[in-house]
Amino acid sequence: MGLLIAVIVLLLLLILVAYFFYRKVSFRPPVKDLLQEETLLASELFSYASVLKPALDWYRSRQWEILSLSAADGTPLKALWLAGKGDKPCLILQHGYGDLPQNMSVVARWASGKGWSLLLPYARAHGESGGEACSLGLMEAEDCRNWVQAAEERAGEAGKLILYARDMGAYAALRTLDAPSQHLAAVISDSAYTSPKEILRHVMKNQMRMRVFPMLQLVCLFLRLRWKRSPAIGALTDAAEGEPTVPILFIHGKRDRSIPPAMTETLHKAYSGPKSLYLAEEAGHNAAPLADSAAFFRKLEEFLSPVLK
């Protein structure tokens, strides 16, 4: 009897710890706002301040329009819109986990300088968007599809859309390729992970030094129960079927310690459509546009040139 009680207590303790971890990673994750000077000073990106500060100043000086829509589950979502010139492309910039639109200002400023329109969504449970929890990309994929549709309506029938997304946002963006918009000219996937389950495995094993089994299985169970979707779904599970036509530029910093560069290499290898790979030698997490901006934007121009003809 005593052994049975001990086993039950141990199981309850494991479930409690797993639930705590699940809430920690998904319920309104803490965000970094690089517009705040103290956040930038404390950030690992401060070494790139000479690149970031002019872009953040540019962001502050723009007159952004606030767009709203309701997600499939009723969550209110917000985005920033900046109209471009004439029939120029529209760039959708989807930030990642614990991130905000303004933190992608370096790429936004570059695109705006070309006269492109900009759509910068807030992910659910981040910034101005509603929702008490994010889903590590499971629901964000549907949110991303809705924002692509919103950009279509703004850009008009002749408008071309470019979708640039990073980490969780990149996973979500790749998931939309099962049925891509006819106006989607290209996707730029920066620091994507292969699936929520695999990034959780990486975090548990390499960052938190936790025993993966049975914690991973329990956390994934909580995610499945909450969102009615499997955390094991791969970023390109559906997109890999048929003959994909949307070009993808896969980007990753070789010094990324948050999401292994090998995940992007796996995705690049798996995608059977037109593709290119850029591994930034000196870049950490989400830092490819910052570590060597000249090389990064050369690669971007090289990739997009034939797409936008």
N, C-alpha and C positions, 0 to 999 in steps of 0.2 A: 504493500500500500504506500509506504513511504517513497519507494522508487517511482511509482506512478505519479505521485504528487510532484516530485522533483522534476519529472519529465514535462508535466503540464506547465509548471512554473517556468521552466526553461523555454518552452514553446511560446508562452505568453510574452516572455521577456524579448525573445527574438522578433515576434510580431510587433511589439511596442517600439523597439529600436528601428525596425524597418519602416514603420509608419512615421516615426520622427524624421528619418532620412528623407522619405517621400515628401513630407510637408516642407522640409528645409529646401529641397531642390526645386519645388514647383509652386509653392504659395508665395506670390508676390516677391520674386527674388530681388535682392538688393541690386540697384543699378548704379553704374558709374556715369556721372554727368561731367564731361570734360569742359563744359562751359564754366563750371565752378573751379576757380583758381586752385583751391586747396585740394580738390580731387585730382586735377592735372598734376600738381606738385607731387602727390603721393602715388601717382600711377606709374606702372612700368613703362608707359609711353612717354614719360616726361623727357626722355632723351631725344625725342622727336619734336620737342616743343617748337623749334624753329619752323617746322613744316605745319604743325597743328595750329599754332596761334593765328596765323593769317587766315586760315580756313575757318576757324571758329569766329573770328571777327567778321568775316564775310557772312557767315550764317546769322549772326546777331543783326546784321544790317539789312537783311531781306525782309520783305513784307509777305509772310507766309499765310496762305489761306488754309483754314482748318476744314478738312473733309471728315464726314462721319458715315459709318454704315453699321449694320447689325450682322454679326456672325451667324452661322447656321444654328448655333445653340442659343442665340439671343444676346450674346455678349456684345456690348457697345464698343466699337473700335474707332480710333481716330487716326488721321494721317495729315501730313503737311503737303501742300501743293504750291508749286511755283511755276507759272506759265512761261513757256519759252517763246521762240520766234517762229511764226509761220508753220510750215509742215516739218519742222525739225523733229527728230526722235524724242521719245519720252523715256527717261531713265527712272526705273523703280528701284529704290534703295531700301532693302529690308535688313534691318539690324538683327543682331543675334541675342543670345541669352545674357541677361543682366546688362544690356546695352541700350542705347537710345539713338534716335535718328541723327542728332547733332554730332555724334561721334564719328559719323561717316562724311563729315563736311569736306574732307580733302577731295574725295571723289565727286561729291555734289558740286563743289566749286568748279572743278575741272569741266564737268558736263555743262554747267550753266554758262561757262565761258564760251561754249560752242553754240549757245542758243537753244539748248535742249530744255524741254520741260522736265520737272522733277516731281516725283511722288515719293514721300518718305513716310511709310506707315509706322505707327507704334504697335509693337507686338502686344497681344493680349497679356494682361497683368503686368504691363510695362508702361511707365510714363502716363500719358493722357488716356490710354485705352483702358477699358473696364475689365472686369474679371478678377476673381480672387486668386486664380492659379493659371500658370502656363502648362502646356502639355508636352514640352520638349520637342515640339514639331508635329505632333499627331493632329491637333486641331489647327495649328498654324498653317498647315498645308492648304486647308480649305480657306482660311483667312487670306492667304496669299493669292489664291485663285480669285477671290472676290475683289482684291485690290487690283489685280491685273484687269479684271472686267471694268472696274471704275476708271482705270487709266485709259482703257479703250474708248470709253464714252467721252473722256476729256480730249483725247488725242484725235478722235475722228477716224473715219474709214481709211484715210491715207496715211495715218500715223503709224510709225514703227515703234515697237516697245523693246527696251533692253531691261532685263531683270538682273540686278546685281544684289546678291545676298550673301551673308556671312554666318558662320557656325550654325546655330539652330535655324536661322533664317534660310541658310543655304540648303539644309536638309529639307525644309518646307518647300523651297522653290523647286528643287529637283523632283519632289513628289508631284508637282503640278503637271509634269511632262507626260503623264498618262493620257492627257487630253489637252494639249497646249493650245493657247489662243492662236488664231490665224495671223494675228498681228505681232506675235512674239518673235522677234528677229534673232535674239540670242539670249543666253543665260550665262552669267558670270558667277561661278560658285567659289566662294572664298572661305577656306577653312571649314569645309563641311564635315559632318560625321556620317558614318554609314547607317546608323540607326540609333534611336534612343537607348535601346538595350545595350548596344556596344559602347556608347559613350559613358553610360552608367557603370559598366564593367570596368572601363579604363579609370574612371574617377575613383571608384572603390578600391581598386587594386593598386594604382600607382600614385594617387594623390592622398587618399585617406588611409591607405595601408589597412584596409578592412578585409576580412574573410569574405570572398565573393559569394560563396554558397553558404546558406540559403538566402542571404540578404538580397541579392540581385533578383532572384525569383519572386520574393515577397514584394519588393518595390515595384517590379513590373506588373505583378498582380494588382496592386493598388492603382497603378496607372490604367490598366485595362478596365478595371471596375469603374473608375471615374469617367473615362473617355470613350469606353466601348470600342477601343481600337488597340491593336497589338503593338507594344513598343518594339517588337522584333521586326516590324516592317522596314525593309531597306529603302534607302533614298531613291534607288533606281529599280525597285522591284517591278513596278508597273511600266516605267519608261523603257525598260529594256526589251519589252515585248514589241513585236512588229519591227518597223524600220524607222527609227527616230530621225527627224530631219532638223531639229533645232540645234544649232551649234552651241557648244558649251566650252567656256574657258574655265578650267579647273586651276585654282590658285591655292597655295598654302605656303606658310613660312616654315623653313626647315628647322627653326629653333622653337617652334610652337610646343609648349609643354602642357597646354590645356587640351588640345585635340591633336592626336598623332598625325603627322603628315602622311603616314602610310594609309590613313583612311581616304584621303583625297586620291592617292595613287591607286587604291583599290577601285574607287568610283570611276576614275579616268579609264582604267583598264576595262571595266565592266560596260561602259557606255559604248554602244555600237554606232552611234551617229557621228556627225562631224564634231571634232573636238581638238582641244589644245591644252597643254599642261605648262604651268609656270610655277616653279618652286623657288621662292625667294630665299637666297642663301643666308642672309643675315637677319631675317625677319622672325619675330616671335608671333604670338597669337594676334590675329587681325592687324598685323603691322606691315603687310606686304606693300601697301601704298606709301608707307612712311620710311621704311628702311633704305630703299633706293628708289625714290620717286621717279627719277628719270627713266630707269630701266622698266619700272612698273608701267608707266604710262606709254612707253614705247611698245610694250607687249600688248597693252590694251588697244592702242591704235592699229597695230598690226593685225590683231584678231578681228576688230570691228570693221576695218576698211572694206573687205569684200562683202561683209554682211549688210552694210548700209548703202551699197551701190544701187 
